[in-house]
């Protein structure tokens, strides 16, 4: 009596597995892909009042950004 239910569950899992969309190869992100703030001498520093979204800010230091190879 329980075997038809188990068989239906196995068939449903098999159908859902084979019908899922196939993933294409993932491409790793490069540091140049990110929109990071810049630090330029002589560039104007905006004075803002209130809440604003600054698209290209001019900052002095922004983390230690470097890549390191993964070794196994």
Secondary structure, DSSP 8 states (H G I E B T S, - for coil): --HHHHHHHHHHHHHHHHHS----------GGGS---B--TT-------SS---SS-B-S------------
